[in-house]
Amino acid sequence: MGGALVLGVGTGVFLIALMWIGTLVLSLVMSRAAGATKLGIVPLVLLALTITLILVFFPRASELPSPVKETQIVDTFFIGRYVLLAVASVIFLASLFLLLPFHLLEPVYAKPLRDH
């Protein structure tokens, strides 16, 4: 292991956690805003999701190869993990598309100018 480990995990896990905590805080602040600022939550979450996926799927390789032959660990739950990821992605996309008609496109009815 080339990097320093804290609690058995590397710095990338802490970066991802810190980024999502910041995204959550900024989303809560933006949700209280009025007007089009509230829609800034969507690109913020998509940016955090993109950075997370890049960090997860393209980890930084160690600069020096390990001279010791390590035992090969086979992931037997590989297919199940990707099925779970696909189901979670479909649920996320469905909830994002349901947000449009149920929250953003709510009808705003005009009030009468005066009652007779």
C-alpha positions as CSV (number, residue, x, y, z in Angstrom):
1,M,0.0,0.0,0.0
2,G,1.6,3.2,-1.1
3,G,-0.7,5.8,0.6
4,A,-1.4,6.4,4.2
5,L,-4.5,4.6,5.6
6,V,-6.8,5.9,8.3
7,L,-9.3,3.5,9.7
8,G,-8.4,1.1,6.9
9,V,-9.4,3.4,4.0
10,G,-7.4,5.8,1.9
11,T,-7.8,9.5,1.3
12,G,-10.1,9.1,-1.6
13,V,-12.9,7.8,0.6
14,F,-12.6,10.9,2.8
15,L,-12.6,13.1,-0.2
16,I,-15.8,11.6,-1.5
17,A,-17.4,11.8,1.9
18,L,-16.3,15.5,2.3
19,M,-17.6,16.3,-1.2
20,W,-21.0,14.8,-0.5
21,I,-21.3,16.5,2.9
22,G,-20.5,19.8,1.1
23,T,-23.0,19.0,-1.6
24,L,-25.7,18.3,1.0
25,V,-25.0,21.6,2.8
26,L,-25.1,23.6,-0.4
27,S,-28.3,21.9,-1.5
28,L,-30.0,22.7,1.8
29,V,-28.9,26.3,1.5
30,M,-30.0,26.5,-2.1
31,S,-33.4,24.9,-1.3
32,R,-34.2,27.9,0.9
33,A,-33.4,30.3,-2.0
34,A,-36.1,31.9,-4.1
35,G,-36.5,31.8,-7.9
36,A,-34.2,30.0,-10.3
37,T,-31.4,29.6,-7.7
38,K,-33.3,26.6,-6.4
39,L,-32.7,24.8,-9.7
40,G,-28.9,25.0,-9.1
41,I,-29.3,22.0,-6.9
42,V,-29.6,19.7,-9.9
43,P,-26.3,20.6,-11.6
44,L,-24.6,20.6,-8.2
45,V,-25.7,17.0,-7.4
46,L,-24.8,15.9,-11.0
47,L,-21.3,17.4,-10.6
48,A,-20.8,15.6,-7.3
49,L,-22.1,12.3,-8.9
50,T,-19.8,12.7,-11.8
51,I,-16.7,13.3,-9.6
52,T,-17.7,10.4,-7.4
53,L,-18.0,8.0,-10.4
54,I,-14.6,9.2,-11.8
55,L,-12.9,8.6,-8.5
56,V,-14.5,5.2,-8.0
57,F,-14.1,3.8,-11.6
58,F,-10.7,5.4,-12.3
59,P,-8.6,5.0,-9.1
60,R,-5.1,6.3,-9.1
61,A,-2.7,3.4,-9.6
62,S,0.3,3.1,-7.4
63,E,3.5,4.6,-8.8
64,L,5.8,1.7,-7.9
65,P,4.7,-1.9,-8.6
66,S,4.7,-4.2,-5.6
67,P,7.6,-6.6,-5.7
68,V,5.7,-9.1,-3.5
69,K,3.3,-11.4,-5.3
70,E,-0.1,-10.9,-3.6
71,T,-2.8,-13.4,-3.5
72,Q,-5.6,-12.8,-6.0
73,I,-8.9,-12.0,-4.5
74,V,-11.9,-13.0,-6.7
75,D,-15.1,-10.9,-6.3
76,T,-17.9,-13.5,-6.4
77,F,-20.6,-10.9,-5.9
78,F,-19.5,-8.9,-9.0
79,I,-22.7,-9.4,-11.0
80,G,-25.0,-8.8,-8.1
81,R,-23.1,-5.6,-7.3
82,Y,-23.7,-4.3,-10.8
83,V,-27.3,-5.4,-10.8
84,L,-27.8,-3.4,-7.5
85,L,-26.0,-0.4,-9.1
86,A,-28.3,-0.6,-12.2
87,V,-31.5,-0.8,-10.0
88,A,-30.4,2.1,-7.9
89,S,-29.6,4.1,-11.0
90,V,-33.0,3.4,-12.5
91,I,-34.7,4.4,-9.3
92,F,-32.7,7.6,-9.1
93,L,-33.5,8.5,-12.7
94,A,-37.2,7.7,-12.2
95,S,-37.4,9.9,-9.1
96,L,-35.6,12.7,-11.0
97,F,-38.1,12.6,-13.8
98,L,-41.0,12.4,-11.4
99,L,-39.7,15.6,-9.7
100,L,-40.5,17.5,-12.8
101,P,-44.3,17.1,-13.0
102,F,-45.0,16.8,-9.3
103,H,-42.8,19.6,-8.0
104,L,-41.6,22.0,-10.7
105,L,-44.7,22.1,-12.9
106,E,-47.4,22.6,-10.2
107,P,-50.1,24.8,-11.4
108,V,-50.3,28.3,-10.0
109,Y,-53.8,29.6,-10.1
110,A,-54.6,33.3,-10.5
111,K,-56.4,35.1,-7.7
112,P,-59.4,37.2,-8.6
113,L,-58.7,40.9,-8.5
114,R,-61.8,41.7,-6.5
115,D,-64.9,40.0,-5.4
116,H,-68.4,41.4,-6.3
